[in-house]
Amino acid sequence: MNRRIRAVLALSVLAASSCVLIPVRTTGTLEPSALAYEDSRFVEILGVDVHYRYTPASTPATGGERPLIVLLHGFGASTFSWREVAEPLSAYGDVVAYDRPAFGLTERPLRWQGSNPYAPATQTDLLFGLLDELGADKVILVGNSAGG
């Protein structure tokens, strides 16, 4: 992914994740995998288990590579926010919606090594890590609320 695209993505994610998040210790909760959807996937990025949902493109590519459409949820939301739009958007490319740390089924670490996973800069690094994990070269970001 070229530097200009990375810069635009970084600025978008920094703006979207400028809220301060404070993790809260919980007890008696289910493991995220027990609550996962059929299309849920988990990947470790920067030491955090990240939950995402993947919807493959519904139509064959014509005239070149299709973009990966990445859906960024707002504050207090999750991949659930995108349940009605992922399938229609798949007509234009593969679609990924992921839960940012402290939301949905992504891990909520109380302690960490290295960068704070709740910090805006780390949110950007996490997005880049996911894009690298998925091998994305061409990306369209779609966001709402604090994700937009």
ZIQUI-V869409 format. One record per residue. N is the residue number from 1. SS is DSSP state (2 for helix, 1 for strand, 0 for the rest). PSI is psi as a letter, one per 40 degrees, with the letter a starting at -180 (* if undefined). NEAR is the number of other C-alpha atoms within 8 Angstrom. Layout:
N/SS/PSI/NEAR ; N/SS/PSI/NEAR
This chain:
1/0/h/7 ; 2/0/i/5 ; 3/2/d/6 ; 4/2/d/6 ; 5/2/d/8 ; 6/2/d/10 ; 7/2/d/8 ; 8/2/d/8 ; 9/2/d/10 ; 10/2/d/10 ; 11/2/d/8 ; 12/2/d/9 ; 13/2/d/12 ; 14/2/d/12 ; 15/2/d/9 ; 16/2/d/12 ; 17/0/f/11 ; 18/0/e/8 ; 19/0/i/6 ; 20/0/h/6 ; 21/0/h/7 ; 22/0/h/5 ; 23/0/i/8 ; 24/0/h/5 ; 25/0/h/5 ; 26/0/i/5 ; 27/0/i/4 ; 28/0/f/4 ; 29/0/i/5 ; 30/0/i/6 ; 31/0/i/6 ; 32/2/d/8 ; 33/2/d/6 ; 34/2/e/6 ; 35/2/e/8 ; 36/0/i/9 ; 37/0/i/6 ; 38/0/d/4 ; 39/0/e/8 ; 40/1/i/10 ; 41/1/i/8 ; 42/1/i/8 ; 43/1/i/7 ; 44/1/h/8 ; 45/1/h/10 ; 46/0/f/6 ; 47/0/e/7 ; 48/1/h/11 ; 49/1/h/10 ; 50/1/h/15 ; 51/1/h/14 ; 52/1/i/12 ; 53/1/h/12 ; 54/1/h/11 ; 55/1/h/11 ; 56/0/i/8 ; 57/0/h/11 ; 58/0/e/9 ; 59/0/i/7 ; 60/0/i/5 ; 61/0/i/8 ; 62/0/h/5 ; 63/0/f/4 ; 64/0/a/5 ; 65/0/h/7 ; 66/0/i/9 ; 67/1/i/12 ; 68/1/h/12 ; 69/1/h/13 ; 70/1/h/12 ; 71/1/h/12 ; 72/1/h/13 ; 73/0/i/19 ; 74/0/a/13 ; 75/0/h/7 ; 76/0/e/5 ; 77/0/a/10 ; 78/0/a/12 ; 79/2/d/13 ; 80/2/d/6 ; 81/2/d/8 ; 82/2/e/10 ; 83/0/d/8 ; 84/0/e/7 ; 85/0/e/7 ; 86/2/d/12 ; 87/2/d/11 ; 88/2/d/7 ; 89/2/d/10 ; 90/0/e/14 ; 91/0/e/9 ; 92/0/e/10 ; 93/1/i/14 ; 94/1/i/13 ; 95/1/h/16 ; 96/1/h/13 ; 97/1/h/14 ; 98/1/i/14 ; 99/0/h/15 ; 100/0/i/11 ; 101/0/h/11 ; 102/0/e/10 ; 103/0/i/11 ; 104/0/b/10 ; 105/0/e/11 ; 106/0/i/14 ; 107/0/i/10 ; 108/0/g/8 ; 109/0/h/8 ; 110/0/d/7 ; 111/0/i/4 ; 112/0/i/9 ; 113/0/h/6 ; 114/0/a/4 ; 115/0/i/7 ; 116/0/h/8 ; 117/0/e/10 ; 118/0/e/11 ; 119/0/i/12 ; 120/2/d/12 ; 121/2/d/8 ; 122/2/d/11 ; 123/2/d/14 ; 124/2/d/12 ; 125/2/d/8 ; 126/2/d/10 ; 127/2/d/8 ; 128/2/d/9 ; 129/2/d/10 ; 130/2/d/9 ; 131/2/d/10 ; 132/2/d/8 ; 133/2/d/7 ; 134/2/e/6 ; 135/0/f/6 ; 136/0/h/11 ; 137/0/d/7 ; 138/0/h/9 ; 139/1/i/9 ; 140/1/h/8 ; 141/1/h/9 ; 142/1/h/10 ; 143/1/i/11 ; 144/0/i/9 ; 145/2/b/9 ; 146/2/e/11 ; 147/2/e/13 ; 148/0/*/11
